[in-house]
Amino acid sequence: MPEIVIPEAGEHLWEWFWDMNRDRQQGMNGPQPIGLAGIRLWSEMTGQSIRPDEVEIIRDMDDAYRAALSAEFADQQRRRDAEAQSKK
């Protein structure tokens, strides 16, 4: 996995994202999106003021995170299927 470099100006968003990620709901197909209600509740509970542009960045990060997980799960399934086929 490539090393991820977070710009200093975005470090707080990276930390906030992972903090919010801890409380996200899980569904049958993986993690559910971090919704606006969840972001608002997180902001209220932590006392962190979050600007609208930061909300959009967090949501974009969440989209990318869930897309990467989905791709990883699909790749794992393909490998399992290929392994099962090779054993026949």
C-alpha positions in Angstrom: 0.0 0.0 0.0 1.4 3.4 -0.9 2.3 5.8 1.9 -0.3 8.5 2.4 1.0 12.0 2.8 -1.5 14.4 4.4 -0.9 18.1 3.9 -0.4 19.9 7.1 -3.5 22.1 6.4 -5.6 18.9 6.1 -4.4 17.0 9.1 -7.4 18.0 11.2 -9.7 16.7 8.5 -7.9 13.4 8.4 -8.2 13.0 12.2 -11.8 14.1 12.1 -12.7 11.6 9.4 -11.2 8.7 11.3 -12.9 9.8 14.5 -16.3 9.9 12.6 -15.5 6.6 11.0 -15.5 4.9 14.4 -19.3 5.5 14.8 -20.5 4.8 11.2 -23.1 2.1 10.6 -22.3 -1.1 8.8 -24.6 -2.6 6.2 -24.7 -5.8 4.2 -22.4 -4.3 1.6 -19.9 -2.6 3.9 -19.9 0.7 5.7 -22.7 3.1 5.2 -21.9 6.7 4.3 -21.1 9.2 7.0 -24.2 11.4 6.6 -24.8 15.0 7.4 -26.7 14.1 10.6 -23.7 12.1 11.7 -21.3 14.9 11.0 -23.5 17.4 12.8 -23.8 15.1 15.8 -20.0 14.5 15.8 -19.5 18.3 15.7 -22.0 18.9 18.6 -20.6 16.1 20.7 -16.9 17.0 20.2 -17.4 20.7 20.3 -15.6 21.0 17.0 -16.8 23.7 14.7 -16.8 22.4 11.1 -17.2 24.7 8.1 -19.4 23.8 5.1 -16.3 23.3 2.9 -14.8 20.9 5.4 -18.1 19.0 5.5 -17.8 18.5 1.7 -14.2 17.4 2.0 -15.1 14.9 4.7 -17.9 13.6 2.5 -15.5 13.3 -0.5 -13.0 11.5 1.7 -15.8 9.1 2.8 -16.8 8.4 -0.8 -13.2 7.6 -1.7 -12.8 5.4 1.4 -16.0 3.4 0.6 -15.0 3.1 -3.1 -11.6 1.8 -2.1 -13.1 -0.7 0.3 -15.6 -1.9 -2.3 -12.8 -2.4 -4.8 -10.8 -4.3 -2.2 -13.7 -6.6 -1.3 -14.4 -7.3 -5.0 -10.8 -8.1 -5.6 -10.8 -10.5 -2.6 -13.9 -12.2 -3.9 -12.3 -12.6 -7.4 -9.3 -14.2 -5.8 -11.4 -16.6 -3.7 -13.5 -17.5 -6.8 -10.3 -18.2 -8.8 -8.9 -20.3 -6.1 -12.1 -22.3 -5.8 -12.1 -22.8 -9.6 -8.5 -24.0 -9.5 -9.4 -26.7 -6.9 -12.0 -28.3 -9.2 
